[in-house]
């Protein structure tokens, strides 16, 4: 049984399975445990579920995959929503999911640390109420790390002179729309899906937009990605990559003259090898071709408002948007993280057996496979906890 030390909590918990995080990973795991009548507790430092979607995403965000690939267990997306769902539709889906499956996260409770007690054979989870300031300890047989890969904005340290920049600096987690940047010179650093979409949004709103493309990327349409993911169920990756690459070359031709270079590996192999997702074009390439968005290579230096690039060009900017992604910080609060994670917060186990660590600790959604990965991880973790719970009751 789970127990709580410190009477300020006023409630004895009935469960002995604790999940940290009420994003898609956490609520999916809790819903599945509830469906098997396995009591559990979800802890969430924010005041809502899906806080990344509700508080740290830009206005025009849509799902980058068709909704058939982006549902959580036991609840397909409703027919009424578009194939590539808007942010608002997905947020509604998360709220409906929590209500339908009786997921009741304990909001505004931040996990400060989790340590494995070798004597008791349980996890001791220290939790602080963000509003009350009270600290409690939970003893739990199982611990699920569901804080995701996007728990903290990643701020690159390899931008020489960034500290001298005199303009506005915004991470994509704080970016909402380009209206406030109208008529300004804006540089977007980061050429993933967020960087490309934000660049288009800035250009659409009248900003003079540039983007840094430092690495090779695959550019695909959303339809190409959907076709590829469907074909992977039936054909070898090598064949699917070749087919999708041909579609991309036919649609976009050679983009190297615009500063965009394709990797030698196909899009799905490249994703498997590097973790880098193909850029799903939503109109950005058209803006680049028409010179509404300028592409620059790597940055050499930043001196106040002047940025010098690797090709020798210089330009002054009023603002920089860092579309540099996020990082997992689970290994910071999970003190005995080596039962599950590497030093950089990634699963120690190789896919597809990455989700289970030692001593009853698990992870959901830490493999870079997005919502489809969360679907699989949550089911695997739940089934394992369920079977171990049944064995303990015999």
C-alpha positions as CSV (number, residue, x, y, z in Angstrom):
1,X,0.0,0.0,0.0
2,X,1.1,3.6,-0.6
3,X,1.5,5.7,2.5
4,X,1.9,9.4,3.2
5,X,4.2,10.9,5.9
6,X,3.0,14.3,7.1
7,X,-0.5,14.8,8.4
8,X,-0.9,18.1,6.4
9,X,-2.0,15.9,3.5
10,X,-5.1,14.7,5.4
11,X,-5.6,11.7,3.2
12,X,-4.3,8.1,3.3
13,X,-3.7,6.9,-0.3
14,X,-5.1,3.6,-1.3
15,X,-2.8,3.0,-4.3
16,X,0.8,1.9,-4.5
17,X,1.5,3.0,-8.1
18,X,2.7,6.5,-8.6
19,X,2.9,8.4,-11.9
20,X,4.7,11.7,-12.2
21,X,3.2,13.9,-15.0
22,X,-0.3,14.6,-16.2
23,X,0.5,15.0,-19.9
24,X,-0.6,12.5,-22.5
25,X,1.8,9.9,-21.1
26,X,0.6,10.2,-17.5
27,X,-3.1,10.3,-18.2
28,X,-2.9,7.4,-20.6
29,X,-1.1,5.2,-18.0
30,X,-3.6,6.2,-15.3
31,X,-6.6,5.5,-17.5
32,X,-5.4,2.0,-18.4
33,X,-4.7,1.2,-14.7
34,X,-8.1,2.5,-13.8
35,X,-9.7,0.2,-16.5
36,X,-8.0,-2.7,-14.7
37,X,-9.1,-1.5,-11.3
38,X,-5.5,-0.9,-10.2
39,X,-5.4,2.1,-7.9
40,X,-2.9,4.8,-8.8
41,X,-1.9,8.3,-8.1
42,X,-0.9,10.9,-10.7
43,X,1.2,13.9,-9.6
44,X,1.4,17.1,-11.6
45,X,3.2,20.3,-10.8
46,X,1.0,22.5,-13.0
47,X,-2.7,23.2,-12.4
48,X,-4.0,21.3,-15.4
49,X,-3.5,18.2,-17.5
50,X,-1.6,18.6,-20.8
51,X,0.1,21.9,-19.6
52,X,2.6,21.8,-22.5
53,X,-0.4,22.0,-25.0
54,X,-2.4,24.5,-23.0
55,X,0.3,26.9,-21.8
56,X,3.5,26.4,-23.9
57,X,2.4,26.0,-27.5
58,X,1.9,28.5,-30.3
59,X,-1.6,29.5,-31.6
60,X,-1.4,27.9,-35.1
61,X,-0.1,24.5,-33.9
62,X,-1.7,21.5,-35.4
63,X,-0.9,17.8,-34.9
64,X,1.9,16.9,-37.4
65,X,0.5,13.4,-37.9
66,X,-3.0,12.2,-38.9
67,X,-5.3,11.8,-35.8
68,X,-5.4,8.0,-36.4
69,X,-1.8,7.9,-35.2
70,X,-2.3,10.3,-32.3
71,X,-5.0,8.8,-30.1
72,X,-4.5,7.6,-26.6
73,X,-5.6,4.0,-25.5
74,X,-9.3,3.2,-25.4
75,X,-10.5,6.5,-27.0
76,X,-10.1,7.2,-30.8
77,X,-10.4,10.8,-31.9
78,X,-13.9,11.9,-32.8
79,X,-15.0,11.8,-36.4
80,X,-16.0,15.5,-36.3
81,X,-12.4,16.7,-35.9
82,X,-10.1,17.3,-38.9
83,X,-7.6,14.7,-39.9
84,X,-4.7,16.9,-38.7
85,X,-6.2,18.2,-35.5
86,X,-5.8,21.7,-34.3
87,X,-4.3,22.4,-30.9
88,X,-7.6,23.4,-29.5
89,X,-9.3,20.2,-30.7
90,X,-6.5,18.1,-29.1
91,X,-6.8,20.0,-25.8
92,X,-10.5,19.2,-25.7
93,X,-9.7,15.6,-26.4
94,X,-7.3,15.5,-23.4
95,X,-9.9,17.0,-21.1
96,X,-12.6,14.6,-22.3
97,X,-10.2,11.7,-21.9
98,X,-9.4,12.6,-18.3
99,X,-13.1,12.9,-17.5
100,X,-14.2,9.7,-19.3
101,X,-11.6,7.4,-17.6
102,X,-11.8,9.0,-14.1
103,X,-8.2,10.2,-14.1
104,X,-7.8,12.5,-11.1
105,X,-4.3,14.0,-11.0
106,X,-3.2,15.7,-7.9
107,X,-2.5,19.1,-9.4
108,X,0.0,21.7,-8.1
109,X,2.2,19.0,-6.6
110,X,5.8,19.0,-7.7
111,X,7.9,15.9,-7.3
112,X,11.2,17.1,-5.8
113,X,12.9,13.8,-5.7
114,X,12.3,10.0,-5.9
115,X,14.6,7.6,-4.1
116,X,14.5,3.8,-4.0
117,X,14.5,2.4,-0.4
118,X,16.4,-0.8,-0.5
119,X,15.3,-1.9,2.9
120,X,11.5,-1.4,2.3
121,X,11.7,-2.3,-1.4
122,X,9.7,0.8,-2.3
123,X,10.1,4.2,-3.9
124,X,10.1,7.2,-1.6
125,X,8.7,10.2,-3.5
126,X,9.0,13.6,-2.0
127,X,6.3,16.0,-3.1
128,X,5.9,19.7,-2.5
129,X,2.6,21.6,-2.9
130,X,3.3,24.5,-5.2
131,X,0.5,26.6,-3.6
132,X,0.7,25.5,0.0
133,X,4.5,24.8,0.3
134,X,3.8,21.7,2.3
135,X,6.1,18.7,1.7
136,X,4.9,15.1,1.8
137,X,6.5,11.7,1.3
138,X,4.8,9.0,-0.6
139,X,5.9,5.3,-0.4
140,X,5.2,3.5,-3.6
141,X,5.8,0.0,-5.0
142,X,5.9,1.2,-8.6
143,X,6.9,4.5,-10.1
144,X,6.1,5.7,-13.6
145,X,8.2,8.5,-15.1
146,X,5.7,10.3,-17.4
147,X,7.1,13.8,-17.4
148,X,8.0,13.5,-21.1
149,X,10.8,14.7,-23.3
150,X,9.5,18.3,-23.3
151,X,9.7,19.1,-19.7
152,X,12.1,22.0,-19.9
153,X,13.1,24.3,-22.8
154,X,16.5,23.6,-24.3
155,X,18.7,26.7,-24.6
156,X,21.7,26.1,-26.7
157,X,25.1,27.1,-25.3
158,X,26.9,27.1,-28.7
159,X,25.8,30.5,-29.9
160,X,28.9,32.7,-29.5
161,X,28.0,36.1,-28.3
162,X,24.3,35.4,-27.6
163,X,24.6,37.1,-24.2
164,X,25.4,40.4,-26.0
165,X,22.2,40.4,-28.1
166,X,20.3,43.6,-27.4
167,X,16.9,42.6,-29.0
168,X,14.1,40.3,-27.8
169,X,14.9,36.6,-27.2
170,X,11.9,34.3,-27.1
171,X,11.9,30.5,-26.8
172,X,9.2,28.7,-28.8
173,X,7.6,27.7,-25.5
174,X,6.7,31.4,-25.0
175,X,5.9,32.2,-28.6
176,X,2.2,32.6,-29.4
177,X,2.0,34.3,-32.8
178,X,3.8,36.7,-35.0
179,X,1.6,39.7,-34.6
180,X,3.9,41.4,-32.1
181,X,6.8,41.1,-34.5
182,X,5.2,42.9,-37.5
183,X,7.8,44.9,-39.5
184,X,10.6,43.6,-37.4
185,X,13.7,41.6,-38.5
186,X,13.4,38.3,-36.8
187,X,15.8,35.3,-36.8
188,X,14.5,31.8,-36.0
189,X,17.1,29.4,-34.7
190,X,16.0,25.8,-35.2
191,X,14.7,24.1,-38.3
192,X,12.5,21.4,-36.9
193,X,8.7,21.5,-37.3
194,X,8.3,24.3,-34.7
195,X,11.0,26.4,-36.3
196,X,9.6,26.0,-39.8
197,X,6.0,26.7,-38.6
198,X,7.0,29.7,-36.5
199,X,8.9,31.1,-39.5
200,X,5.8,30.9,-41.7
201,X,3.7,32.5,-39.0
202,X,6.1,35.4,-38.6
203,X,6.2,35.9,-42.4
204,X,2.4,35.8,-42.6
205,X,2.2,38.4,-39.9
206,X,4.5,40.9,-41.7
207,X,7.9,40.1,-40.0
208,X,11.0,40.1,-42.1
209,X,11.9,36.5,-41.3
210,X,15.1,34.5,-41.5
211,X,15.8,31.0,-40.3
212,X,19.0,29.2,-39.4
213,X,19.3,25.7,-41.0
214,X,22.4,24.2,-39.4
215,X,21.8,20.5,-40.2
216,X,20.5,18.3,-43.0
217,X,16.7,17.8,-42.9
218,X,14.0,15.9,-44.7
219,X,11.1,17.9,-45.9
220,X,7.8,16.0,-46.5
221,X,4.2,16.8,-46.8
222,X,1.8,15.6,-44.1
223,X,0.3,13.2,-46.7
224,X,3.7,11.7,-47.4
225,X,4.3,11.0,-43.7
226,X,0.9,9.4,-43.4
227,X,1.5,7.2,-46.4
228,X,4.9,6.2,-45.1
229,X,3.7,5.3,-41.6
230,X,0.9,3.2,-43.1
231,X,3.3,1.4,-45.4
232,X,5.7,0.6,-42.6
233,X,3.1,-1.8,-41.3
234,X,3.5,-3.9,-44.4
235,X,6.8,-3.2,-46.1
236,X,10.5,-3.0,-45.1
237,X,11.8,0.4,-44.0
238,X,14.3,0.5,-46.8
239,X,11.5,0.2,-49.5
240,X,9.2,2.7,-47.7
241,X,12.1,5.2,-47.4
242,X,12.9,5.0,-51.1
243,X,9.3,5.5,-52.1
244,X,8.7,8.4,-49.8
245,X,12.0,10.0,-50.8
246,X,10.9,9.8,-54.5
247,X,7.6,11.5,-53.6
248,X,9.5,14.3,-51.8
249,X,11.9,14.8,-54.7
250,X,9.0,15.0,-57.1
251,X,7.1,17.5,-54.9
252,X,9.9,19.7,-53.7
253,X,12.8,19.0,-56.1
254,X,16.3,20.0,-55.0
255,X,16.3,22.6,-52.2
256,X,20.0,22.9,-51.8
257,X,20.2,26.2,-53.6
258,X,17.9,27.6,-50.8
259,X,20.2,26.2,-48.1
260,X,18.2,23.1,-47.3
261,X,20.1,19.8,-47.8
262,X,18.6,16.3,-47.6
263,X,20.4,13.5,-45.6
264,X,21.7,10.5,-47.5
265,X,19.5,8.2,-45.3
266,X,15.8,8.1,-46.0
267,X,13.4,9.9,-43.7
268,X,12.4,7.0,-41.5
269,X,15.9,5.5,-41.2
270,X,17.2,9.0,-40.4
271,X,14.6,9.3,-37.7
272,X,15.6,6.0,-36.2
273,X,19.3,6.8,-36.3
274,X,19.2,10.4,-35.1
275,X,15.8,10.9,-33.5
276,X,15.2,13.8,-35.9
277,X,11.7,13.9,-37.3
278,X,11.1,15.0,-40.9
279,X,9.9,18.5,-41.3
280,X,6.3,18.5,-42.3
281,X,5.8,21.4,-44.7
282,X,2.7,23.6,-44.1
283,X,3.6,26.3,-46.6
284,X,7.1,27.3,-45.3
285,X,8.9,26.0,-48.4
286,X,6.8,28.2,-50.7
287,X,7.7,31.2,-48.5
288,X,11.4,30.2,-48.8
289,X,11.2,29.9,-52.6
290,X,9.6,33.3,-52.9
291,X,12.2,34.9,-50.6
292,X,9.7,35.8,-48.0
293,X,11.8,33.7,-45.6
294,X,15.6,33.8,-45.9
295,X,17.6,30.7,-45.0
296,X,21.1,31.1,-43.4
297,X,23.7,28.5,-42.4
298,X,25.3,28.2,-38.9
299,X,26.0,31.2,-36.8
300,X,29.6,32.3,-36.4
301,X,29.0,35.2,-33.9
302,X,26.5,37.5,-32.4
303,X,27.6,41.0,-31.5
304,X,24.7,43.0,-30.1
305,X,22.1,43.1,-32.8
306,X,24.4,41.9,-35.6
307,X,24.6,38.2,-36.5
308,X,27.4,36.8,-38.7
309,X,26.8,33.6,-40.5
310,X,29.1,30.8,-41.8
311,X,28.7,32.0,-45.4
312,X,30.2,35.4,-44.4
313,X,26.9,37.3,-44.5
314,X,25.8,39.6,-41.7
315,X,22.4,41.0,-40.7
316,X,20.9,43.0,-37.9
317,X,17.9,41.6,-36.1
318,X,15.4,43.0,-33.7
319,X,14.4,39.6,-32.2
320,X,15.5,36.0,-32.0
321,X,13.2,33.1,-31.6
322,X,14.8,29.9,-30.2
323,X,13.0,27.0,-31.7
324,X,15.6,24.7,-30.2
325,X,13.3,22.2,-28.6
326,X,13.1,20.8,-25.1
327,X,14.9,18.3,-22.9
328,X,13.9,15.8,-20.3
329,X,14.9,16.5,-16.7
330,X,13.7,13.3,-15.2
331,X,17.2,12.3,-14.2
332,X,17.3,15.4,-12.0
333,X,14.4,14.5,-9.7
334,X,14.8,10.7,-10.1
335,X,17.8,10.4,-7.8
336,X,18.2,6.7,-8.5
337,X,17.7,7.3,-12.2
338,X,20.3,4.7,-13.2
339,X,17.8,2.0,-12.6
340,X,16.0,3.4,-15.7
341,X,17.8,6.3,-17.5
342,X,21.2,7.3,-18.8
343,X,23.1,10.4,-17.6
344,X,21.3,12.5,-20.2
345,X,17.8,11.4,-19.2
346,X,17.1,8.9,-21.9
347,X,16.0,5.3,-21.4
348,X,18.8,2.8,-20.8
349,X,17.0,-0.1,-22.4
350,X,16.9,-0.5,-26.1
351,X,13.7,-0.1,-28.0
352,X,11.2,-1.8,-27.8
353,X,12.1,-2.8,-24.2
354,X,13.1,0.7,-23.1
355,X,10.0,1.3,-20.9
356,X,11.0,-1.0,-18.0
357,X,13.8,-0.3,-15.6
358,X,14.8,-2.1,-12.4
359,X,13.1,-1.9,-9.0
360,X,9.6,-1.2,-10.3
361,X,10.4,2.0,-12.2
362,X,9.0,2.6,-15.7
363,X,9.0,5.4,-18.3
364,X,6.3,6.4,-20.8
365,X,7.0,8.7,-23.8
366,X,10.7,9.1,-23.6
367,X,11.8,7.6,-26.9
368,X,11.2,10.4,-29.4
369,X,8.3,8.6,-31.0
370,X,5.6,11.1,-30.0
371,X,2.0,10.1,-29.4
372,X,2.3,6.8,-31.2
373,X,5.1,5.9,-28.8
374,X,3.1,7.0,-25.8
375,X,0.2,4.7,-26.9
376,X,2.5,1.6,-27.0
377,X,4.5,2.5,-23.9
378,X,1.5,3.1,-21.7
379,X,0.0,-0.2,-22.6
380,X,3.2,-2.1,-22.0
381,X,3.8,-0.5,-18.6
382,X,0.2,-1.0,-17.5
383,X,0.2,-4.6,-18.4
384,X,3.4,-5.3,-16.6
385,X,2.3,-3.5,-13.4
386,X,-1.0,-5.3,-13.6
387,X,0.6,-8.7,-13.8
388,X,3.0,-8.0,-11.0
389,X,0.2,-6.7,-8.8
390,X,-1.8,-9.9,-9.4
391,X,1.3,-12.0,-8.5
392,X,1.8,-10.0,-5.3
393,X,-1.8,-10.7,-4.3
394,X,-1.5,-14.5,-4.6
